[in-house]
Amino acid sequence: MASKNYSHLSLIYPYIMRSIDYVKWSNYIYSISKQLRKKNLYALELAGGNGAIANKIFTKFGHFCISDLSMYMLRSAGNNLDKVCCNMTELPFKQKYDFVFSTFDSINYLMSRQKILSLLKEVDLCLKPDGIFTFDVSLENNSKLYQKYLNRKGSVDSIKYVQKSIYDEVERIHYNYFEIILANGKKVEEIHKQKIYPFEDYFTFIDKSNFYVYKCKESFTDIDAVTESERVQFILKKKRNKC
């Protein structure tokens, strides 16, 4: 959800994401970066949201920058991070990075194939020739399994919310509807949409880019991903470095 420019969601974001094991996820991302076998890496996080991952690993890199489309999210990410507010499909960086990553299925918020191709092109421009780009995606089995658990309501301080989760199997879009009642009684609504692409489509997208799939695993494991997987981690390298 971090890749979208939501203002009111930032007020309840830590609460609705409280079940996430950020330490495990951070360690997992860092372990992928170590595959580069280099010290003092320059790292860039895309759709980094409120810095839940960044704040746990930024000191392990020579330089770390967090980016997100939402200024509201970045403002809550702490003062120890270099921050850039930008769209992941239109990256402004002149700096070249060793390691670029995105978490929490933010790639699923890119609703068209062209958007994903744009992302791959933009990352290619700011990634060093021997660098790694890694991201996770949510597949259809993940939407089918978890949509019922995301129908919930709660409160944070004086803010109340209701969340409804629906997966449209025909359109392959996962909807999350939020009704948020602010402390002053004002009611706001936000709709989140994620495109649940078929597993094989990602390989097609990547084949059309300057990247190749170095590894593709079920997230947090060393198991090769398959169509039936729920969440998948792609680890990409540039084609010109392919042996």
C-alpha positions in Angstrom: 0.0 0.0 0.0 3.0 2.3 0.4 3.2 3.1 -3.3 -0.1 5.0 -3.3 -0.5 8.7 -2.3 -3.0 8.1 0.5 -3.2 10.7 3.1 -5.7 9.4 5.7 -4.5 5.8 5.5 -1.2 7.0 7.0 -3.0 7.7 10.2 -3.9 4.1 10.8 -1.2 2.4 8.7 1.0 1.1 11.6 -2.1 -0.4 13.2 -3.5 -2.3 10.2 0.0 -3.6 9.5 0.8 -4.6 13.1 0.8 -8.3 12.3 3.8 -7.9 10.0 7.1 -9.2 11.3 9.2 -6.3 10.2 12.4 -7.7 11.7 12.1 -10.9 9.7 11.3 -9.0 6.5 14.2 -6.6 7.0 16.6 -9.4 7.6 15.4 -11.1 4.5 15.9 -8.1 2.4 19.3 -7.5 3.8 20.3 -11.2 3.1 19.4 -10.6 -0.6 21.7 -7.6 -0.7 24.5 -9.7 0.7 24.5 -11.7 -2.5 26.3 -8.8 -4.1 29.3 -9.6 -1.9 30.3 -5.9 -1.6 30.6 -3.6 1.3 29.1 -0.1 1.8 26.4 -0.7 -0.8 24.3 2.2 -2.1 20.7 1.1 -1.5 17.3 2.6 -2.7 13.9 1.5 -1.4 10.9 2.1 -3.7 7.4 2.5 -2.1 9.0 2.6 1.3 6.0 4.1 3.0 6.5 4.9 6.7 10.0 3.5 6.8 9.2 0.3 8.7 11.8 -1.6 6.8 14.2 1.3 6.1 14.6 2.2 9.8 15.8 -1.4 10.6 18.4 -1.7 7.9 19.6 1.7 6.7 22.7 1.6 8.9 23.9 -1.6 7.2 24.5 0.2 4.0 27.0 2.8 2.9 24.2 5.0 1.7 20.4 4.5 1.9 17.5 6.4 0.3 13.8 5.7 0.9 11.3 6.9 -1.7 7.5 6.8 -1.8 4.7 8.5 -3.8 3.1 9.6 -0.5 4.6 12.6 1.3 2.3 11.8 4.2 4.0 8.4 4.6 7.5 9.7 4.2 6.9 12.3 6.9 6.3 9.6 9.4 9.4 7.6 8.4 11.7 9.4 10.9 14.4 12.0 10.5 17.4 9.7 10.1 16.6 8.8 6.4 17.3 10.4 3.1 13.8 10.7 1.6 12.6 11.4 -1.9 8.9 11.7 -2.8 8.4 10.3 -6.3 6.6 7.8 -8.4 8.4 4.5 -8.9 7.6 4.6 -12.6 9.3 8.1 -13.0 12.4 8.0 -10.9 14.4 11.2 -10.6 17.7 9.8 -9.4 21.1 10.6 -11.0 22.8 8.5 -8.3 23.6 4.9 -9.3 22.6 2.3 -6.7 24.0 -1.2 -6.1 20.7 -2.5 -4.6 17.1 -1.4 -5.3 14.2 -3.1 -3.6 10.5 -2.9 -3.0 8.4 -4.7 -0.4 4.8 -5.4 0.6 3.6 -6.3 -2.9 3.8 -2.6 -3.9 4.4 -3.7 -7.5 0.8 -5.0 -7.6 -0.3 -1.4 -7.4 0.9 -0.9 -10.9 -2.3 -1.5 -12.7 -1.0 -1.9 -16.3 1.7 -3.9 -18.1 3.1 -0.6 -19.4 3.5 0.7 -15.8 5.6 -2.4 -14.9 7.7 -2.0 -18.0 8.2 1.7 -17.1 9.3 0.6 -13.6 11.8 -1.8 -15.0 13.2 0.8 -17.4 13.5 3.4 -14.6 15.3 1.1 -12.2 17.6 0.1 -15.0 18.7 3.7 -15.4 19.6 4.1 -11.7 21.0 0.6 -11.0 24.8 -0.1 -11.4 25.7 -2.7 -14.0 26.4 -5.4 -11.4 23.5 -4.4 -9.1 20.4 -6.2 -8.0 16.7 -5.2 -8.2 14.4 -7.3 -6.0 10.7 -7.1 -5.3 7.9 -9.3 -4.1 4.5 -9.8 -5.7 1.2 -11.2 -4.5 -0.3 -14.0 -6.6 -3.9 -15.2 -7.0 -3.7 -17.8 -4.3 -2.6 -15.2 -1.8 -5.7 -13.1 -2.6 -8.0 -16.0 -2.4 -6.6 -17.1 1.0 -6.4 -13.8 2.8 -9.3 -11.7 1.5 -11.6 -12.9 4.3 -9.0 -12.0 7.0 -8.9 -8.4 5.8 -12.6 -7.8 6.4 -12.2 -6.1 9.7 -12.8 -2.9 11.8 -10.9 -1.2 14.6 -9.8 2.0 16.1 -6.6 3.9 16.6 -6.6 6.6 19.2 -9.7 8.5 18.3 -9.9 7.3 14.7 -12.2 4.4 13.7 -12.0 2.4 10.5 -13.7 -0.4 8.6 -11.9 -2.4 5.9 -13.6 -4.6 3.3 -11.5 -6.9 1.1 -12.8 -8.3 -2.2 -10.9 -10.2 -4.9 -12.5 -10.0 -8.4 -11.3 -13.3 -10.0 -12.5 -12.2 -13.5 -10.7 -8.8 -13.6 -7.9 -10.2 -11.4 -8.1 -7.1 -9.2 -8.0 -7.1 -5.4 -9.9 -4.3 -3.8 -9.5 -3.0 -0.3 -12.2 -0.5 0.8 -11.4 1.7 3.8 -14.0 3.9 5.6 -12.2 6.1 8.1 -13.9 8.2 10.7 -11.6 10.9 12.0 -11.6 12.3 15.5 -13.7 15.3 14.5 -16.4 12.9 13.1 -15.5 13.5 9.4 -15.9 10.3 7.4 -13.5 9.6 4.5 -13.3 6.7 2.1 -10.2 5.3 0.3 -10.2 2.5 -2.3 -7.0 0.4 -2.9 -6.7 -1.6 -6.0 -4.0 -4.2 -6.8 -3.6 -6.1 -10.1 -3.0 -9.8 -9.5 -1.0 -10.7 -12.6 -0.5 -14.4 -13.5 2.9 -15.7 -12.4 4.1 -16.2 -15.9 3.3 -12.6 -16.9 6.2 -11.3 -14.8 8.7 -13.3 -16.8 7.2 -11.8 -20.0 7.6 -8.3 -18.6 11.1 -8.9 -17.5 12.1 -10.5 -20.8 11.1 -7.2 -22.5 13.4 -5.2 -20.2 17.2 -5.0 -19.6 16.9 -7.5 -16.7 16.8 -11.3 -16.4 15.5 -13.4 -13.5 18.5 -14.3 -11.4 16.3 -16.0 -8.8 12.6 -16.4 -8.2 11.7 -17.9 -4.8 8.7 -18.2 -2.6 9.1 -15.3 -0.2 11.3 -15.9 2.8 12.3 -19.3 1.6 14.8 -21.0 -0.8 12.0 -22.8 -2.6 11.6 -22.1 -6.3 8.4 -20.2 -7.0 5.6 -21.7 -9.1 2.2 -20.7 -10.4 0.5 -22.0 -7.2 2.7 -19.9 -4.9 1.1 -17.2 -2.8 3.9 -14.6 -2.5 6.9 -14.5 -4.7 10.3 -12.8 -4.5 11.9 -11.8 -7.8 15.7 -11.1 -7.8 16.8 -9.5 -11.0 20.1 -8.7 -12.6 21.0 -6.8 -15.8 21.2 -8.9 -18.9 24.6 -7.6 -20.0 26.0 -9.2 -16.9 24.5 -12.6 -17.7 27.2 -15.3 -18.2 
